């Protein structure tokens, strides 16, 4: 297992496991993808760990396989900020046995949602409005007379009072609470049910509750699967940056800090050979 908060994260809404999973992948990638698929969430799934978990492929082969699995839409690597009071970053790999296109991954990593809600069709909305039953506010007003005959309202009364009743429901009042508040402690005689109901709707209007604070969207920065460079989602095609998609498909790794360049290594080798030729024989 990786450190807490790190490692594999299963993508949502995957299809159930079947014998056809990863059938379109080469043998090496299919084997390692099946291995990753059966790992629990939070398990380490870097190339070094995968090489230890199975006997067939070493670290370089596992790294190449992860890159190809990313290009096939099965995984994405991200840096993700966690915690509200402190800025702590974790490194996670989202894995999906169901291959996903770039657009799906970009939307999911940016919003945490798996699909974009479709805009309502105006023609469908108009049809729904003509054929749907009365609003909840209208129905609540119409139901008052069934609870107590003294508040029996006409259709015109319900339509006129509907905006006031809708305000109650918008502020969180349930239908039973609405009905109880309007019918409690009624006087013996009510000469104008509509006027009395209007007065109660105004006088007993519940407080406007503050909207609940929505949970903060997670901050995720996608990384290139191969070179681990942070990139914008639009730049990553198949989870790979432009440099890793060009040439052999693997970006040239940056030089190690403090190491010797190839020219310096050749110069050291030449001096060593010259010293061996000119040194006195024992």
Secondary structure, DSSP 8 states (H G I E B T S, - for coil): --STT-EEEE-SS-----TTTTTTS-HHHHHHHHHHHTS-TT---SHHHHHHH-SS--HHHHHHHHHHHHHTTSEEEEEEEE-SSS-EEEEEEEE-SS---HHHHHHHHHHS-SS------HHHHHHHHHHS---HHHHHHHTHHHH-GGG---HHHHHHHHHHHHHHHHTT--HHHHHHHHHTT--S--S-HHHHHHHHHHHT--------------EEEEE-TTT--B--TTT-BTTB-HHHHSTTSS------TT---HHHHHHHHHHHHHHHHHS---
